[in-house]
């Protein structure tokens, strides 16, 4: 897939999602972006339970706003817009919790929420890190079935820094094969990561 067609494919997903009656496109959107949104929110020190609630709010806001969203590569990536929506939603959530704590409790809840709000790291840094993790997982899920169990295991063990000799002994393959398998998977993985970044960026 060349760069031009990749951009067209990515833009077509966003264009399809603008049609609020297109259920399949929305399911695709949720599949690709739900885990990323959740990871960014958790990276902002939000609990699992609250993060799940906030994710649903972010998705609802996205569903409502996407019909009016105009994608422009020159103004940044789509995930930048999504992170802005996510960050604003988290801040609104904390603000409401803080107001409620100040009004109805006498413990340290309000102080805790205030401290949390102040210490939230920059969302862009969190998003960049979580995006790389998210894309890597998606890429591996997409390509892993292309390889035999031996090849996949050899690669995963190497990623965990298991010595080549140990991988060779455990899998009963030559050390040279370990290097070959690792290179094959890395090449395929890099290609898939590039494709996903172009498709979802």
C-alpha angles and dihedrals in degrees: 000000000000123000095257095052090044091056091048090051092049093047091047091060091054090045092051092049089057086071100081091198092060099097096175093054090050091050088052090050092051092046093054101037108029095078091045093051090048092051093050091050092048088049087061089063095258118148121251093250094049092043091057090052093048092048090059090051092050091049092049091050090048092050090052096045102039095078087065096038115115113200114220118173090200091062096053140274125315091242088062089062090045091051090052090054090047094049093049091049092051091049091049090049093051092044092054092046091049092051091049092049092050092049102044109024138059097197129089096279095108092046091049093051091046090052091048091051092051094047098048105127120233106288093220092062092047091047094051092052094044092046092056090050092045095049092046091054093047091048093050092048089052098049105028094088090058090071133066117252090255093054093045093047092048091053096046091049091050090051087056088054095250107164115257092238091054092049089050093052096044095048096036095235134124118269089238088058090055090058092047093049092048092051093047093052094043091053092050091044094052090050092050093046090052091049093049092047089053092045099045106015 
